[in-house]
């Protein structure tokens, strides 16, 4: 994608999330997004077939960056030298979510919140699935993984409404409550 296309997509994402702060997802028309982004109808449709596809693209863009496998130095955090453990990975994810909080809060607080959470959990299943291939012997792995994914997703939802905590604190809360028997992650 060239710079012009990226700039257009960002304008559409910004317009869409601004509209989500003001009205329900179902009440937002493609025309309103087009007007707010100051683009033409054909430009919008060259990027997105539908409003639902726009929502999925926005989530994908956020999550592809948030769940990047490369822990690198960024403007707000540097995990490039951190040990590759669950605590570092979760904290890294939380920093990215915090950096994208404008979009995320708009998505979570609108009626599109459940769609956002569905996409978010898809990514979480991949991340936590690698970490927890085998849960406790007497608990089915699918149940354990579902519990961890849902707990983390709801932790993020809660955090977006209680921003006074740092990513490190939220990570500690999550691990201490959800995974207390993991001493190597402290």
N, C-alpha and C positions, 0 to 999 in steps of 0.2 A: 504494500500500500504506500503510495507516495504521500508527501507532506500535505498536499491539498486535501486528499481524501481523509487523512488522519484528522486534519483540522475540522473538516465537515462533520466527521463522526463525533468528535468532541463537542462541537456546537449542538448537535442533535442530542447527545447524552446530557449535556448541561440543560438544554431546554426541557427535555423530558423530566429530569429530576426536579427542576424548578416547578414544573406543572404538578408533579406528584405531591409537592409540599402544599399546594393550594387546593387540589381537588382529587377526587377518587379516580383510580386507574381507569375504571369503566367509563367515566365521564370525560376522559381526555380523548380528543379526536386527533387523527393524524394531521389534519389541517392546523390545529392549534400548535402541534409540535413544529410543523413546517414554518408557521408564522413566527413562533418564538425563536426558532433557530435561524430565521431569516435566510431560508433556502427555498429552492423550487421543489415542486411536487416530484418531478422526475428525478431530481437529485436524491430526495428521500428514498424513493423506491429503487434507486440504483444501489442503495446500501441495505435497505430492509424491506422485506415483502409485506410485513404487517407490524402492528404495534407490539404484539406478543414476541415477534422475532427481535424487535428492538430491545425489549426487556431482557430476553435471553442473551443477546449480544453484549449488553451492558454488564450483565452478571458474568458472562464469560471473560470479558476484558478485565474486570476486577479480579476474578478468581484465578485467571491464568497468571496474573502478576503476583497475587497474594500467595498462591501455592507453587511458586517457582521452586524448582529443585535446587537452584543455585543460591546459597545464602551469601549475599554479597553486600558490600558497603553501599549504603544509600543515604540520602539526605538526613533522614531522621534516626537511622540506626545502622549498626555495622555488626553483622554476624559472620563475616567472612572468616574470622579466626576462631569462632566459637566451636566447641566440640559438637559433633553431630549426635545430639541426643534429643529426646522428646521435648524437654524443657526449652531448649534453644529453638527448635522448630515451631513449637506453639507460640513462643514469644515473638518470633519472626513473623508468623502469620498475624498475630494481634497487632503488631506495628503496622503492617500493611493495611489491615482493616481500619485501624485508627487513621492512617493517612487518607483512606478513601471514605471516611465517615460521612462526608457530605452526601455522597451518593447512597451509601448504605443506609443511613438514617432515613433518607427520603423513601427508599425502597421498603425498609422494614416498617415504617410508620404508616404506609399507605396500604390499600387493599391488595397490592401486589406483594406484600410481605410474605405470604405463604408460598408464592411462586419463587421468590428470592430464596427462602429457606430451603425449598426443594432442591434448587440448583446448588446451593451452598452445601447441603448435606451430601450431594453426589460427590463433590470434591473431598469432603471430610471422610467419607467411606474409603476413598483411595488412600489418603494419608494415614488414617488410623488403622486401616486394614493391613498396611505394610508393618506397622508397629505391633499389632495384636493378632498375629496369625493364629496363635493358640492362646485362648483365655484360660481361666481356671479349669481344672479337670472336670469339675462337676457342673459347669455352666456352659451351655452351648455358645460357641464362638459368635454366631450370628446375633444372639441376644446381647452378649457382652459388647460387641461392636455397635449395635444399635443404641445401646445405653450410653456409650461414650460419645458417639456422634450427636445424639439428641441433647445430651448434657452440654457439650461444647457449643452447639448451635444456640441453645437457650442462654448460655452464659454470655455469648456475644450479643444476643438481643438485649439482655439485661444491661450489659455494659454500655451499649449505645445510648441508653437512657440514664446511665450513672457514670458519666465520664470522668469523675474525679479520681479514678484509679488508673494507674499506669499499666501498660501491657505486662510488665513483670509481675505486678500485683495480681492481675487477673489470671495470669498463668499459674501463679502460686495458689490462688484460691481454687482454681479448677483441679490442679494436680492433688492438692492436699485433701480436697473433698471427694473427688472422683477416683483418684488412683493413689490412696494413701500408702499402699504397700510397695511403692517404687522408690526405694532409698537412693538408687543411682541417679535419679533425676533431680535431687535436691541440690 
